Amino acid sequence: MEFLIMGFALLLAKDHHSATALWIGAVIAILCLLTAGMMKTIRGWYLGSLIQVALISYGVVIPTMYFMGTLFAGLWIAAFVIGRKGEAIRASLIAAQEKGSGSI
């Protein structure tokens, strides 16, 4: 989804900004796309976090990206929080299941 948002931001920036700003936006968009495949590794999580900062920073070029980058960063943080809670619940259920089946 972030890849598409960056693509639209590049369309907005193409007429009024320098080639350097467009190249930076293109690199961010490509990194968004490539990072999706890396999410099973810790490097993917770190790179994803850096991309969130880069999306917010692209607001210097397209001011709307301040809002969109912050929105996606909030979703990114929510994924971490909810994911950790889900993993803790899953671990407790597995532990309870092993404890219950061990006594029979």
TIMIKE-324035 format. One record per residue (C-alpha): residue in one letter; x, y, z. Coordinates in Angstrom, 1 decimal, always signed. Layout:
<nodes>
("A",(X,Y,Z))
...
</nodes>
This chain:
<nodes>
("M",(+0.0,+0.0,+0.0))
("E",(+2.8,+2.4,+0.8))
("F",(+4.3,+1.7,-2.6))
("L",(+1.1,+3.0,-4.2))
("I",(+1.1,+6.1,-2.0))
("M",(+4.7,+6.9,-2.9))
("G",(+3.8,+6.4,-6.6))
("F",(+1.0,+8.9,-6.3))
("A",(+3.3,+11.3,-4.4))
("L",(+5.8,+11.0,-7.2))
("L",(+3.1,+11.9,-9.7))
("L",(+2.3,+15.0,-7.7))
("A",(+6.0,+15.9,-7.4))
("K",(+7.0,+15.4,-11.0))
("D",(+6.0,+18.8,-12.3))
("H",(+7.3,+21.0,-9.5))
("H",(+10.4,+19.4,-8.0))
("S",(+13.9,+18.5,-9.0))
("A",(+15.1,+15.2,-10.4))
("T",(+16.9,+14.5,-7.1))
("A",(+13.6,+14.7,-5.1))
("L",(+12.0,+12.4,-7.7))
("W",(+14.9,+9.9,-7.4))
("I",(+14.7,+9.9,-3.7))
("G",(+10.9,+9.2,-3.9))
("A",(+11.5,+6.4,-6.4))
("V",(+14.1,+4.8,-4.1))
("I",(+11.6,+5.0,-1.2))
("A",(+8.9,+3.5,-3.3))
("I",(+11.1,+0.6,-4.5))
("L",(+12.3,-0.1,-0.9))
("C",(+8.6,-0.2,+0.2))
("L",(+8.0,-2.9,-2.4))
("L",(+11.2,-4.9,-1.7))
("T",(+10.8,-4.7,+2.1))
("A",(+7.5,-6.5,+1.9))
("G",(+9.3,-9.7,+0.9))
("M",(+11.9,-9.3,+3.7))
("M",(+9.4,-9.1,+6.6))
("K",(+10.3,-12.6,+7.8))
("T",(+13.8,-11.5,+8.8))
("I",(+14.9,-9.0,+11.4))
("R",(+16.5,-6.9,+8.7))
("G",(+13.1,-6.4,+7.1))
("W",(+11.7,-5.1,+10.4))
("Y",(+14.5,-2.6,+10.7))
("L",(+14.3,-1.5,+7.1))
("G",(+10.6,-1.2,+7.4))
("S",(+11.0,+1.1,+10.4))
("L",(+13.5,+3.3,+8.4))
("I",(+11.0,+3.5,+5.5))
("Q",(+8.4,+4.8,+7.9))
("V",(+10.8,+7.7,+8.8))
("A",(+11.6,+8.2,+5.1))
("L",(+7.9,+8.5,+4.3))
("I",(+7.3,+11.1,+6.9))
("S",(+10.5,+12.9,+5.7))
("Y",(+9.2,+13.0,+2.1))
("G",(+6.7,+15.5,+3.5))
("V",(+9.4,+18.1,+2.7))
("V",(+8.7,+17.5,-1.0))
("I",(+4.9,+16.7,-0.8))
("P",(+3.4,+18.2,+2.4))
("T",(+0.6,+15.6,+2.4))
("M",(+3.2,+12.9,+3.0))
("Y",(+3.6,+14.2,+6.6))
("F",(+0.0,+13.0,+7.2))
("M",(+0.2,+9.8,+5.2))
("G",(+3.6,+8.9,+6.6))
("T",(+2.4,+9.5,+10.1))
("L",(-0.7,+7.4,+9.4))
("F",(+1.3,+4.5,+8.1))
("A",(+3.9,+4.8,+11.0))
("G",(+0.9,+4.6,+13.4))
("L",(-0.2,+1.4,+11.7))
("W",(+3.3,+0.1,+11.8))
("I",(+3.5,+0.7,+15.6))
("A",(+0.1,-0.8,+16.1))
("A",(+1.2,-4.0,+14.3))
("F",(+4.1,-4.3,+16.7))
("V",(+1.9,-3.8,+19.8))
("I",(-0.9,-6.1,+18.7))
("G",(+1.5,-8.7,+17.3))
("R",(+3.3,-8.9,+20.7))
("K",(+0.0,-9.2,+22.6))
("G",(-1.1,-11.9,+20.1))
("E",(+2.1,-13.8,+20.5))
("A",(+1.9,-13.7,+24.3))
("I",(-1.7,-15.0,+24.2))
("R",(-0.6,-17.8,+21.8))
("A",(+2.3,-18.8,+24.1))
("S",(+0.0,-18.9,+27.1))
("L",(-2.5,-21.1,+25.3))
("I",(+0.2,-23.5,+24.1))
("A",(+1.6,-23.7,+27.6))
("A",(-1.8,-24.3,+29.1))
("Q",(-2.5,-27.0,+26.4))
("E",(+0.8,-28.7,+27.1))
("K",(+0.2,-28.6,+30.9))
("G",(-3.3,-30.0,+30.5))
("S",(-2.3,-32.9,+28.2))
("G",(+0.7,-33.8,+30.3))
("S",(-1.4,-34.7,+33.3))
("I",(-3.7,-37.2,+31.5))
</nodes>
